[in-house]
Each structure stands twice: as structure tokens, then as C-alpha cells.
Amino acid sequence: MSESGRDAWDPHQYRKFADERSQPFWDLVGLIQPSGVPGGGYGRCADLGCGSGELTAAVTDRLNIAEMLGVDSSDAMLAKARADVSEDEHRLRFARGDIAHWSGRGDHDLVIANASLQWVPDHAAVLERWWKALAPGGQLAVQVPANADHPSHLVATQVASTEPFLSAFNCLPPADPVVQNVLAPEQYALLLERLGAVAQHVRLQVYGHRLASSDEVVEWVRGTSLTRFTRLLSEELAAAYIAAYRERLLEAIGDEAPYFYPFKRILIWARKGD
Ligand SMILES: C[S@@+](CC[C@H](N)C(=O)[O-])C[C@H]1O[C@@H](n2cnc3c(N)ncnc32)[C@H](O)[C@@H]1O
């Protein structure tokens, strides 16, 4: 996420679909192999784009991680993380940082990034930096959405290209980061091979979310992809944008109850050689 504009991340809005959003996270964690350390557990780990931190804390417990750092650029998300999760000087800490440039000294057992990599460009260079942070035998686990071709995302761009929003964006509505940044699954596989992964697993998975109605899709994307528009608009214009989006979206997907929302995601896991 660029540093311009206000922080549009709203932990309350993002957590509205906490169960649906956490499912891919736990599927990703399921790809992580045992550490090989007697008694289990992992040493230094990072959760990049940790958001409001509840999954960071949960995985720290579940995998018996000795030292976890959650990194995020959103003050609102970090404040929520610090309010809800008790930081511990050694075991679990949160820090403000930019995951686009984050790296480490080759001493991390695990680098996890759930639903955050899509916000930054040049995945080949970013993954190379993340890979360098891994210790020998370290593991990388990344999940990115790949749903840019669903009307929920297409309509967002279409509405942003109409007035009065277009002028508010100086005729340049922010592009969909998933379209701009997310690669095809096989390209991630190739990148991992080039980085020297000794084992890898990359897959495209469709998560089928049964929402109460089509209208709930609006609530869903408000917490994520619409933030790139609303953060640049006045409160009044942001409300008008969401109203216009809702109208166009329901025309496109129908006003149904319940509504089945298929959501494609890429799960990426790899291990560095010992
Ligand atoms: C969709 S949320 C995912 C949060 C968390 N990983 C989860 O699964 O619940 C994406 C997070 O990435 C963070 N983010 C986006 N771009 C970032 C950047 N360049 N550096 C650090 N964090 C970033 C956002 O602030 C947000 O908290």
C-alpha cells in the first residue's frame, strides 16, 4: 500500500468475515512442515502484513513459535493488534514496516504472509528478499487472492471510472493491485525453483463462501479491495462511491439470498535447503 492518503484499513470491517478469511490462513499453515527441532517448535518467525494480529498470535501458539514479529504498515491494524493481543518482549511483537522492502539476515525459520503480498509490486524481487531472510531449512508460506476477474472486483474499477469519482481520482483511479501484482501460480513455482527451493507446493484454490445475500459481498470488499478507493476520497464521496458500487454490483451478480461467492486464492509454500 502506498503511503499516500489516509489509512483506510478498518479492523472492525475486515473482521466481519473472520471465519471465511481465516480458512485460507489455516490451509496455508497446514502446508508448513515440522521444524525437525526435537520437541517441535520454530525459532525466529515473521508474519508480514499481519493486520490486526489475531492470526499471528494464534499461529505463534499453534506452531510453538519462540519469537514472532508481526509487520504491518497500517497504524489502525497495529493499534488493534496491540489492543487485543498481549505482546511479549520476546515471543510476540508487532512493528510498523513496509513488507515490500522487508528482509532479514538468514535467521528466520518461517516467513508467513497471508493476504498481503498482493498489495506490493515486483513479486520476484520481494520474494527474493523474503527468501534471503530464511535460515537453512527455513520455510516460506504465502497466500494471495487471485479473484480480480470476479464482478466484485471488476465493478469496483468500473464505478471508479465514472463521475464524480473519476475527477476525485484526477482521472487515474487506483489500479487493482491483484491485476497489477499477482502472478500466475506457475510463475510462483518457477520463482521458487530459481530461488533454490528444495521442496515446494503451489496451488490455486477456490473458496466457496455461502453469504447470506449478494449484498454481503459489498461488506466483504469494503474491508479489503475497496479501501484503495475510499482512502483517497472524502467521507461523503466514499459513501457515495460505496452506494454506486452496491447498485452496479447487484445489477451484475443479481440480488440473491443466499449468495455463493467463489473466491480464488493462490497458496504458496517452499522450503530452503539445509
Ligand atoms: C487483507 S489484510 C491481511 C491481514 C492478515 N495477514 C490476515 O490474514 O488477517 C492485508 C494487510 O496487509 C497490510 N499491508 C498492505 N501493504 C503493506 C505494506 N506495503 N507493508 C506492510 N503491510 C502492508 C495492510 O495494512 C493489511 O493489514
The ligand as a Gaussian input file, in Angstrom:
#p B3LYP/6-31G(d) Opt

LIG

0 1
 C       -6.009000      -8.248000       3.867000
 S       -5.066000      -7.759000       5.278000
 C       -4.451000      -9.335000       5.882000
 C       -4.113000      -9.292000       7.340000
 C       -3.670000     -10.621000       7.964000
 N       -2.488000     -11.173000       7.324000
 C       -4.796000     -11.621000       7.933000
 O       -4.680000     -12.627000       7.244000
 O       -5.807000     -11.398000       8.602000
 C       -3.652000      -7.070000       4.470000
 C       -2.703000      -6.365000       5.419000
 O       -1.514000      -6.049000       4.693000
 C       -1.062000      -4.792000       5.147000
 N       -0.193000      -4.209000       4.125000
 C       -0.512000      -3.855000       2.859000
 N        0.561000      -3.355000       2.240000
 C        1.580000      -3.375000       3.122000
 C        2.954000      -2.977000       3.059000
 N        3.491000      -2.490000       1.945000
 N        3.706000      -3.158000       4.170000
 C        3.173000      -3.664000       5.300000
 N        1.889000      -4.064000       5.409000
 C        1.107000      -3.910000       4.325000
 C       -2.314000      -3.997000       5.392000
 O       -2.089000      -2.913000       6.258000
 C       -3.234000      -5.060000       5.988000
 O       -3.181000      -5.078000       7.380000

